[in-house]
């Protein structure tokens, strides 16, 4: 295995793990498309990084962090819905990004290029993913409690504003790291697909979070590995971008969990019908 493939696989594993974990919260908060929208906010930062020769990831994170601060402030000061605030920032950032993005680098920004990661990029991706997991685990139950009832969370001495800010910061970090794996256009899928797949087969909150993180890791690694193997199986394909294959792998996993859920529901329905029929049978009188 070549070094670039090994680095991309390691980075993809950890980014998928973190994205799946944070994605489980986003699905519960009904913010499935927020990650996709936020990814476009990173476009001006990526463009500035490419224009001035510094790491585009740093530029993306700076713009995402600014968007998180603006979103948090506007939501709490205006009481506008979160998706409305993010929508305003999205269209503005997208317009600015398109105006200043070098055309030659636009495809890499849109679809990602994890096959070109170096050791430094891998270390950064792993470190950020681990930070996301540690902080996410600390605030997970507090986010769920504030989701159920903000008043109850305040009564339990949860600092709702601080927790919401940390949650949005984790989403921004996941989006920033995910852009390198699948690109700006597809990063929402890395967050959404593992979480909705896990929701189909999980029976508890803890199991749901764990399964979402695990499926995120599996789908990211599967797509990257498939991109590395396909050119050997069919040389005419040339270099295959890993980003779309990660999404295809995630979609395949989702369809598999749907099949499992439908089959389980059908089995339970037949079992309950059989039990009802047994209870309804008249009992024979004893001698």
C-alpha positions in Angstrom: 0.0 0.0 0.0 1.5 3.4 -1.0 1.9 6.2 1.5 -0.7 8.5 0.0 -3.4 5.7 0.1 -2.4 4.8 3.7 -2.6 8.5 4.8 -5.9 9.0 3.1 -7.3 5.9 4.6 -6.2 6.8 8.2 -7.6 10.4 7.8 -10.8 9.0 6.3 -11.3 6.6 9.1 -11.1 9.3 11.8 -13.0 11.9 9.9 -15.8 9.4 9.2 -15.9 8.4 12.9 -16.2 12.0 14.0 -18.7 12.9 11.3 -20.9 9.9 12.1 -20.9 10.8 15.8 -21.8 14.4 15.4 -24.3 13.5 12.7 -26.3 11.5 15.2 -26.9 14.7 17.1 -27.8 16.6 13.9 -30.4 14.1 12.9 -32.0 14.2 16.4 -32.0 18.1 16.2 -33.6 17.9 12.8 -30.6 19.6 11.2 -29.7 17.0 8.6 -29.1 19.6 5.9 -27.2 22.1 8.0 -23.9 20.4 7.4 -24.4 20.6 3.7 -25.3 24.3 3.9 -22.4 25.1 6.2 -20.0 23.5 3.8 -20.6 26.2 1.3 -19.7 28.8 3.9 -16.1 27.4 3.7 -15.7 28.2 0.0 -14.4 31.8 0.4 -11.8 30.5 3.0 -10.7 27.8 0.6 -10.4 30.3 -2.2 -8.3 32.7 -0.1 -6.0 29.8 0.9 -5.4 28.9 -2.7 -5.0 32.5 -3.8 -2.5 33.5 -1.1 -0.7 30.1 -0.7 -1.6 29.1 2.8 -3.4 25.9 3.9 -7.0 26.0 2.5 -8.2 24.0 5.5 -7.2 26.9 7.8 -9.1 29.3 5.6 -12.1 27.0 5.5 -12.1 26.7 9.3 -11.7 30.5 9.9 -14.8 31.2 7.8 -16.8 28.3 9.3 -15.9 29.5 12.8 -17.0 33.1 11.9 -20.2 31.6 10.5 -20.8 29.6 13.8 -20.3 32.8 15.9 -22.6 34.8 13.6 -25.2 32.0 13.6 -25.1 31.6 17.4 -25.4 35.3 18.0 -28.2 36.0 15.4 -30.2 33.0 16.6 -30.1 34.1 20.2 -30.6 37.8 19.6 -33.3 37.7 16.9 -35.0 34.3 17.7 -34.9 33.5 14.0 -34.9 29.8 13.1 -31.5 28.3 12.9 -31.9 27.1 9.4 -33.0 30.6 8.3 -29.9 32.2 9.8 -27.6 29.7 8.2 -29.4 30.1 4.9 -28.6 33.8 4.8 -24.9 33.1 5.5 -24.9 30.3 3.0 -26.0 32.4 0.0 -23.6 35.3 0.8 -20.6 33.0 1.3 -21.3 31.0 -1.8 -21.5 34.1 -3.9 -18.2 35.5 -2.5 -16.5 32.1 -2.9 -17.5 31.7 -6.6 -16.3 35.2 -7.3 -12.8 34.7 -5.9 -12.2 30.9 -6.4 -9.5 30.1 -9.0 -11.2 28.0 -11.7 -8.4 25.5 -11.9 -8.9 24.4 -8.3 -12.7 24.5 -8.3 -13.2 20.8 -8.9 -11.0 19.8 -5.9 -12.9 22.2 -3.7 -16.3 20.8 -4.9 -15.5 17.0 -4.8 -12.4 16.7 -2.5 -9.0 15.2 -3.1 -8.1 13.1 -0.1 -5.7 11.0 -2.2 -3.3 13.9 -2.1 -3.0 14.2 1.7 0.4 14.3 3.3 1.5 13.1 6.8 0.9 16.6 8.3 -2.7 16.7 6.9 -3.3 13.2 8.3 -2.0 14.2 11.8 -4.2 17.3 11.8 -7.3 15.3 10.7 -6.8 12.7 13.4 -6.1 15.2 16.1 -9.2 17.3 15.2 -11.4 14.2 14.9 -10.3 13.0 18.4 -11.1 16.4 19.8 -14.5 16.3 18.2 -15.2 12.9 19.8 -14.0 14.0 23.3 -16.0 17.2 23.4 -19.0 15.7 21.7 -19.2 12.9 24.3 -19.0 15.5 27.1 -21.9 17.6 25.8 -24.0 14.8 24.1 -26.5 14.3 27.0 -26.7 18.0 27.6 -27.7 18.7 23.9 -30.3 15.9 24.1 -31.7 17.4 27.4 -32.0 20.9 25.9 -33.6 19.4 22.8 -36.3 17.7 25.0 -36.9 20.9 27.0 -34.8 24.0 27.3 -36.5 25.0 30.5 -35.7 21.5 32.0 -32.1 21.8 30.9 -31.8 25.2 32.6 -33.3 23.7 35.7 -30.7 21.0 35.6 -28.0 23.8 35.5 -27.1 23.2 31.8 -25.6 26.2 30.2 -27.7 26.0 27.1 -26.1 28.9 25.2 -22.6 27.5 25.8 -23.6 24.0 24.9 -25.3 25.2 21.6 -22.2 27.1 20.7 -19.9 24.1 21.3 -22.3 21.9 19.3 -22.2 24.3 16.3 -18.4 24.5 16.6 -18.2 20.7 16.4 -20.4 20.8 13.3 -18.1 23.4 11.7 -15.0 21.2 12.5 -16.6 18.1 11.0 -17.5 20.1 7.9 -14.0 21.5 7.6 -12.3 18.1 7.9 -15.0 16.4 5.8 -14.4 18.8 2.8 -11.0 17.2 2.3 -12.5 13.7 2.1 -15.5 14.2 -0.1 -15.5 17.9 -1.1 -17.8 20.8 -0.5 -20.8 19.4 -2.4 -20.9 16.0 -0.8 -19.8 16.7 2.8 -23.4 16.7 4.0 -23.7 13.0 3.0 -20.8 12.0 5.3 -22.7 13.5 8.2 -26.2 12.4 7.3 -25.9 8.8 5.9 -24.2 7.1 8.8 -26.7 8.7 11.3 -29.8 7.8 9.4 -28.5 4.3 8.8 -27.8 3.9 12.5 -31.3 5.2 13.4 -32.8 2.4 11.4 -31.1 -0.4 13.4 -30.5 1.2 16.9 -32.7 0.6 19.9 -31.1 3.0 22.4 -29.6 6.4 22.4 -26.1 5.1 23.4 -26.3 2.4 20.7 -27.4 4.9 18.2 -24.5 7.2 18.8 -22.0 4.3 18.7 -23.5 2.8 15.6 -23.5 6.1 13.8 -19.8 6.7 14.5 -19.0 3.1 13.5 -20.9 3.3 10.2 -19.3 6.7 9.4 -15.9 5.1 9.8 -16.8 2.0 7.7 -18.3 4.0 4.8 -15.4 6.5 4.6 -12.8 3.7 4.7 -14.9 1.6 2.2 -15.1 4.5 -0.4 -11.4 5.4 -0.1 -10.4 1.7 -0.4 -12.6 1.2 -3.4 -11.1 4.3 -5.1 -7.6 2.8 -4.6 -8.6 -0.7 -5.9 -10.8 0.2 -8.9 -7.9 1.4 -11.2 -6.1 -1.9 -10.6 -9.2 -3.9 -11.6 -9.9 -1.7 -14.6 -7.0 0.5 -15.7 -9.2 2.3 -18.2 -10.9 4.1 -15.3 -7.8 6.0 -14.5 -7.8 7.9 -11.2 -11.1 7.6 -9.4 -12.1 10.4 -7.0 -12.8 8.9 -3.5 -15.4 11.4 -2.5 -18.3 10.2 -4.6 -17.4 6.6 -3.8 -17.6 7.3 -0.1 -21.2 8.6 -0.6 -22.1 5.6 -2.8 -20.8 3.3 0.0 -22.8 5.2 2.6 -25.9 5.0 0.5 -25.5 1.3 0.1 -25.2 0.9 3.9 -28.3 3.0 4.3 -30.3 0.8 1.9 -29.0 -2.2 3.7 -30.3 -0.9 7.0 -33.7 -0.1 5.5 -33.9 -3.7 4.3 -33.1 -4.9 7.8 -35.6 -2.6 9.4 -38.4 -3.6 7.0 -37.6 -7.3 7.5 -37.6 -6.9 11.3 -40.9 -5.0 11.2 -42.4 -7.8 9.1 -41.1 -10.5 11.4 -42.5 -8.7 14.5 -45.8 -8.2 12.7 -46.1 -11.9 11.9 -45.1 -12.9 15.4 -47.6 -10.6 17.0 -50.4 -11.8 14.7 -49.5 -15.4 15.6 -49.6 -14.6 19.3 -53.0 -12.9 18.9 -54.3 -15.9 17.0 -53.1 -18.3 19.7 -54.8 -16.2 22.5 -58.0 -16.0 20.5 -58.3 -19.8 20.1 -61.1 -21.3 22.3 -59.9 -23.4 25.1 -61.2 -27.0 25.2 -63.1 -27.8 28.4 -61.2 -30.2 30.7 -62.8 -33.4 31.8 
